Amino acid sequence: MADSAAPKTPLTGYQWRLFIFLSVATFFEGYDFFALAQVLDDIQGEFGLDKFQLTALTAFINGGTIVAYLLVRKADRWGRRKVLMATILGYALFTLLSGLSTTVWMFAGFQFVARIFLIAEWATSMVMAAEEFPADRRGMVIGVIQAFSSLGAIACVGVVPLLLDTTYGWRTVYFVGVVPLLILAFARRNLKETKRFSEQVVPTKTRSFLAILKGPHRRRVLELGLIWFMTYACTQNAVHFWKIWAKQDNGWTNEQVSKTLFLAAIISMPLIFAAGKMLDVIGRKAGAVVIYLTLSVAVVLAYTPGLHPLVLGAALTGAVFGVSAVLAVLNAFTSELFPTELRGDAFAWTNNLIGRIGYVLSPLFVGVLAERWDSWGAAIKPTAIFPLIALALILLLLPETNQKELEETSAIGH
């Protein structure tokens, strides 16, 4: 373990500007994540969807996160900057179109494409963060950037009840999200390509789809892909369906649900912002133990009916923390365990192609069980086992990467 009292490498002026830019960009990943969760019951009511149809809609939209593979892997050929610029503009356009949807099919299609751009932007941001910041601050930087996703979620939780009362109802949630994205698209002009990519990657012809699986990194791709899969099998549902569960299974009012969600998001924020720093201080693996165990316990309690509102609120707070903090853990490992010329492709394979299968299929699994048992809680609580499996895989299969340069960590185990 590194000496936590040792002076940290200072950030340059450009690194601070990049830190702010990436944090703001990731803010909208959190806004979007909570936006769909917040308007699900309105979508269900307007288009007359049953439980399974609602989860099928969620699963279809989430399918865009798998297709995002095609954009994320281009970061190894086009460069990180070009991909980030394209994704911000694409996400802004299809967010606007989502708000203009007049049928559930239009909404599903536009949100599907929006997710492609959104997740490609998020993945590319994490790659840039790993490559541009010093080793002794990398965990903190990745953690804080991911924490801004939760800040976006708080903003969404806070404004959605107000936006739902406007003339355009749930559509306003998407209209409001477009304006800051356009401002961000303008601000991206001063963004530079990462130094590591510029100096270490020589542009070549397009790499084949299976190239990374034919080399020495295959085992690590499959290991991390499985860990992402197990993690998403729980986190995709942990908060996403809580509002519907609280109203339909637990008998809460809209006001109770909104206040509890908002307080859970607010209270979890300091913990989420501290998660990245914790990874730098106690290490990636020890941090994973704290975060993953918290997530599993919190999910079980958060969907247990009849608990005192304070206990339920505390459990939801733990779930919100866990859903965000596990991403700081996996973003660090995924960015650190592959060389620069393969980092985008590795992130695309482990997160988008393999991991996101769990992200897409788990809502369908939950929907089938919710219909059969007529209970959202009974369907979601079993998913708490998946983070425990993911944690076991992290402890057994992955090396400690804390405080090491990327050139060192990418060579471990190959």
Buried (B, 14 or more C-beta within 10 A) or exposed (E): EEEEEEEEEEBEEEBEBBBEBBBBBBBBBBBBBBBBBBBBBBBBEEBEBEBBBBBBBBBBBBBBBBBBBBBBBBBBBBBBBBBBBBBBBBBBBBBBBBBEBEEBEEBBBBBBBBBBBBBBBBBBBBBBBBBBBBBBBBBBBBBBBBBBBBBBBBBBBBBBBEBBEEEEEBBBBBBBBBEBBBEBBEBBEEBEBBEBBBEBBEEEEEBEEEEBEEEEBBEBBBBBBBBBBBBBBBBBBBBBBBBBBBBBBBEBEEEBBBBBBBBBBBBBBEBBBBBBBBBBBBBBBBBBBBBBBBBBBBBBBBBBBEBEEEEBBBBBBBBBBBBBBBBBBBBBBBBBBBBBBBBBBBBBBBBBBBBBBBBBBBBBBBBBBBBEEEBBBBBBBBBBBBBBBBBEBBEEBBBBBBBBEBEEBBEBBE
